Amino acid sequence: MRRREPPAEGLPDDPFAGEQFIRVVGKRKRPSVGAPPTPEARRDMDALQGAGMSAPKGVFRYGSHEDANRDREKWLSESMARRRS
């Protein structure tokens, strides 16, 4: 497989991985490192946090995908029931 070389100019380096982008898809600007989230992003994060749709904390090991899916569906249904009450 032939490796694509990035263009010489115009594309920024990734500050997190230290790699140069080969191409950029989309127009959204990446926030600078260490910058606080915008008010819109903060509002969205707060709304998602209040939704309560999350798994318990911890590391879970499963013998199969079916076991993992069963737990995920159980947690989802429990959170939906909590939200309705």
C-alpha positions, 0 to 999 in steps of 0.5 A, spaced: 500 500 500 502 506 497 503 511 503 500 518 501 504 524 503 501 530 506 500 537 502 506 541 503 502 547 505 495 549 508 494 544 513 495 544 520 499 539 525 495 536 530 497 538 537 494 532 540 498 527 536 503 531 533 501 529 526 500 533 520 493 532 517 493 529 510 486 533 509 480 536 513 473 534 512 468 539 514 468 547 516 468 547 524 474 550 527 478 546 533 478 550 539 485 552 541 488 547 547 486 549 554 480 554 551 474 554 555 468 551 551 463 556 548 457 557 551 453 553 546 457 547 548 457 548 555 449 548 555 449 542 550 454 538 555 450 540 561 443 538 558 447 531 556 449 530 563 442 531 566 439 526 561 442 521 566 443 516 560 450 513 562 453 506 565 455 505 572 462 507 573 468 501 572 471 496 567 466 491 565 469 484 562 464 480 558 464 473 555 460 475 549 457 481 545 450 479 547 452 479 554 455 486 553 449 488 549 444 485 555 447 490 560 447 496 556 440 495 554 438 494 562 442 500 564 438 504 558 431 502 560 433 503 567 435 510 566 429 511 561 424 509 567 428 514 572 427 519 567 419 518 567 418 518 574 
